[in-house]
Each structure stands twice: as structure tokens, then as C-alpha cells.
């Protein structure tokens, strides 16, 4: 055999082996980089970007393999639908306003809502598409395309005003669009409107409600109370608003009752305001002294809107709490704890008027309790022991919240509210004094308001607490 041919064959084989090794090394490196990139994407990229990337890769692969384009489905959402209100069109347009990127579109329609609109967006600028424009939205890894159109009416065509929105997607995702995506759009808009709306407070006057804007600034961050109790209330509210299907399944009205009790000046009204601001619910302040019959009471309670809070302050002063359907023998404990049939609907009347406690209880958990949804009922009292047992029965007031005297954590909250401080050299002295006396948050607030200088205000508070401590010791000495 020719030696030159053998040498050439050997050299060719070595090149093949070297090429194979290089290709294998490159494949290994690419795989490693892909695994690394995938891990980094999971850690650094939000779910929306990952969904968009998956969709882009899927579209690229479809184009590479020459797959037939999928069938498309289009929903038309008209400004004036058969129902006449165009609610879905308004929701879709409000949702798309949050998805429009003014940096990524050449032409964007810029408008401004009129002040005083129902959604609470007073004078806010909003973005929208012009006729013929389209944007894409990715939901659960699926691309949905929105297009604004101007439809013909007779021989005329409005070329400027958007008459309808078209929602297009792959036909295989029709169920996702109907059952999950469109409900997601409407729920997102409803949540935004609820969050941004201007709250109102209604008062009962001459058998009807009169409303005005409610601008109370109290929040759970500013309310001076025990942090553990505060967190418990917030958790209870969060659980309540998410359990619509649960309440329907168990056959109960979607409502929640709270009893706030404790000495005057302990922050009951501030807590009501914090709950309203947290949930973005309107407040209905029911003054039973202005209600003269059960019929009027029933009309007032059933005319409340959903997502609202009914407040009855000083409920212990509204009814003759111990006048229960007939006299009881003094000291008859069993009769007090186990009233006879009909006692759950007591006949107690508000002093000087014709309304009864049973009329109020019938709205709380009786036949009229389902006249509305997602309602909070709050009773306040300074003297829980004076309340009729019917009010305290389980299922009426679901959570009893004691609003006590000012503790150390409450005082730190007040100091942060008034002076933006979390620590001060006088804190140890004030903490020791607070543990020796009982003082309400209202009294502490009054002392802190006397000066804008934190040093002066805290010295005044310390002097006030020390005087109360000495007065308490003197009283105990005299009593002994």
C-alpha cells in the first residue's frame, strides 16, 4: 500500500476526531449555559416575562417546522351592546389603559376623566387606543390580542371614536378566554375602582340616608392598639372578603360582625375608620334615635349598598337591655342564661320609640340578613356587660375586640405618628410610668399635641403620667 495514501487517511481521521471533540465540547457548553440561563430566569424574571418568553419561543418553533397556522377566534365587545349599558366594554377599556405602553406605540390617545366620576379617579389622565390600533396581552402563557375598531352605522362610519373592541386568540384557548381571562379582566378593574374610589359616610336622618365624602386619615399603621390584635383583625378581614363562594356553599349571608368595647377614648372610632380605609367600604352610621319604627329601620338597612359598613355606636344606650319578654326573678341565673322560646327575638323597645331589638337582630342574622352582600356590621359600647345577651349570641357579633388603655406599643405608634421617631431618651421613663397607671390613647394624644417639639411633648407626657401615678398612690393610701 502506498505510504502517502496511508498518511493522508490517518490525517483525515484525526481531523474527524478533532471536529467531533470540538462539537461535543460546544454542545456541552451550550447545555450548561441553557441550564444556567433557565435557573437565572426563574430567580430574576417575573412570571409575566417568563410567559411572554415561552410564547415567543413557541411561535419561533412553529415557524421553523412550518406548522400550519392555528385557527383564530375573535370576540367583539361593543360600546353599546344589547343590554344597553356597555359594562364589559368599559371594563375592557379600563383594563387596557393599564396595559398600554406609551413608549412602545407611535400613537396613543390621551384623555382625562371628569372629576367626580364613580370610579373615584378624579381628573386622572388615561391612555387608550385609536381606531385600528392593537396591543397584545399575555395571560397564563397565552397571547390575547386586543384591537380597537370603529363600526359602520347605516351609511356613516365613525372614523375617530372607538365603537368596539375585538379580542382575538387561538381557537384552542376559547375556554380559557371565557372562563378565566375575561373574568380576570373584570375582576382587576373592579378591584382598581374599589381601591381608588372616594369613600362616603351616610347618616340616617328622617328615615333616609344622607351621604358626604369621608376623608378620615386613620389606617392600621396609625391606629394605636396592640399589634397582635391589629394583625388578627386584618387577617380576619382578608379572610372575609375572599370567602364569597364559601358563604354561599354553607348557606350563610356574606357578612361579618364586630363588637368593639372598652373605655371611652380608646380608639373605637379610629378603628372603624381604619377598617373602612383598608377595605375601601362606605360607612353607614345608624343613629337609632332618629328611627321611629321597625318599618323605617328595615328600609334603611335594606337600602344600604354592598361592600359597606354598618356602624351602631353605643349600642348599650339604645335598648332596655334587661327588659326581656316578661319579668325574671332576681338571681335566677338559669333564666338569664337559657331564656324561653322566643327570647332570640326580644321585644325590647328603644326608649321613647317604636323600634325593637328584634327588628335589628332580624337584619343581622334573620330573614333580612341576605338583603345585601359583603357587609361589615360594627357595634360599639363602653359597657359590654350591659348588652342584651341576644346581641352577643354566636353568629351575630363574630369577633369581640377589646379596646383597652394605652400600652407601650400603642404609645410608640403615637410617637411615630406625631414626631416620626422610633426611639427617644425618655422612652424608658415613660414605659415605666405607663406600666403603673391606666391612661387612654386619647389622653396621650392630647398631651402629645401640645407641642411640635418632641422633647417638650414627651417631657409634658412624663409629667402627666407621674402626676397620675402619685394620685393613684395617694388614693390607695387613703383607702387603706
Secondary structure, 3 states (H helix, E strand, C coil): CCHHHHHHHHHHHHHHHHHHHHHHHHHHHHHHHHHHHHHHHHHHCCHHHHHHHHHHHHHHHHHHHCCCCCCEEEEEEECCCCCCCCHHHHHHHHHHHCCCCCCCCCCCEEEECCCCCCCCCCCCEEEECCCCCEEEEEECCEEEEEEEECCEECCEECCCCCCEEEEEEEHHHHHHHHHHHHHHHHHHHHHHHHHHCCCEEEEEECCEEEEEECCCCCCCCCCCCCHHHHHHHHHHHHHHHCCHHHHHHHCCCCEEEEEEECCCCCCHHHHHHHHHHHHCCEEEECCHHHCCCHHHHHHHHHCCCCCEEEEECCHHHCCCCCCCCCCCCCCCHHHHHCCCCCHHHCCCECCCCCCEHHHHHHHHHCHHHHCCCCEEEEEEECCHHHCCHHHHCCCCCCEEEECCCCCHHHHHHHHHHHHCCCCCCCHHHHHHHHCCCCCCHHHHHHHHCCCCCHHHHHHHHHHHHHHHHHHHHHHHHHHC
